[in-house]
Amino acid sequence: MSDQGQAGQRRAGQGQAGQARAAAGDGRGALRVSHEDRNQVAEALRVAAGDGRLTADELDERLERALTARTYDDLAVLVADLPATGTALAPLPGAVTAFLSGGAAPAAPKELIKINVTSGHSQRVGRWTVPARMDLKARSGHIKLDFTEAVITQSTLHIDAKVSSGHILLLTRPGITVELDDVSVRSGHVKVRAPWDDSVPVFLRVTVAGTCGSGRILARPPRRSFWQWLRRAPRPYAIAA
């Protein structure tokens, strides 16, 4: 079997540890981690213990190692036998998830991303890297930022928004909070929908400031597709009380 095929098998199920060890030799695992990486892995370990995946002794040992970790190698071995994407309550940092799945750690995020839409449509979806700040202008078009699979390497994002008759949509997931208190609204509307309780650990805080004319700014989780609705599948990221 080829190296690529073997790596695919290691990534499945309980083979994560072998993949992490195999990747360590190519230099990716030697990259230094941030405080945010350490804290998010520690939170994922706590949730895993709450789910019954780790004993109390295992949790104590891994927490100590997580908070003193220096490289992605150090963190990867701690979560190698846990689900690669963490859980809905405590997703693993994008950099650690990428490392475990065989990809390189993401590049450093940009300081500022500007999006200016007149009557068209602009979106950021999939594995895009969230910057520190964004400047969004929607005259009569549509801007969509999908955070459900985004690579998040820092704890805050500030958005300066100017909406005329267009609209801005932020697709969120548990652990992402959006604050729209500093948006001045004329005849449009702004709304945040977060169907999870306050016990969910926050790993990204999005603050939005600016103006909203006759358009709208909305933050919510993804909706079900028509077929998911027809099959009465649970709403994405809905957490039972």
Secondary structure, 3 states (H helix, E strand, C coil): CCHHHHHHHHHCHHHHHHHHHHHHCCCHHHCECCHHHHHHHHHHHHHHHHCCCCCHHHHHHHHHHHHCCCEHHHHHHHHCCCCCCCCCCCCCCHHHHHHHCCCCCCCCCCCEEEEEECCCEEEECCCCECCCEEEEEECCCEEEEECCCCECCCCEEEEEEEECCCEEEEECCCCEEEEEEEEEECCCEEEECCCCCCCCCCCEEEEEEEEECCCEEEEECCCCCHHHHHCCCCCCCCCCC
